[in-house]
Amino acid sequence: SQDKIVEHLGYACLNNGAVTNSMRALLFMAKKLNNSRYAEAVKKAGQWLRRVQQGPPTHGWCAQYNAEGEPTWGRPCEPPAISIVDTASAIEGLCYEFGVTGDTSIQQTIGRCLQWLERTNLDGWNAYHRIEDGAPIWAKDGRIHPGVTPSGEHRSGRHTWGMDPKHLWNKISRLI
């Protein structure tokens, strides 16, 4: 149910760069120590990212996933929905996997998502979008609301705390 908030400790979490930061550190260790064990861990994390990627129309990623790899609630302002910031983080992680494997199918995975991101309004990126149709949504107190996040509700929808969408887009563009 949309209204049910679950305890998310222990869930797979893209939020706050949890997976991507780990992948970056593992990649650094793989190169610094010339140790394939670390590179294999980057590859496994990338495979997980591809497994939990959502389908059309967004081909994006959510902030949190349960043990079965299904999108789930995080905090009361983090619905089981496509998260723009966490999608950018997942794309960054896939770029790390590509650096380890050279697997060109990773570029196709990223490309499907970038096509949707290019169609969104970069000046008014909403943080969350419905999985089913990509429509903007926002959440507050564990309830999902349709539409663009109202002004003043930054923690529940628009990432206004240092995450400028154009900056995010430029970061993605540099990685691919």
Disulfide bonds with the S-S distance in Angstrom:
none
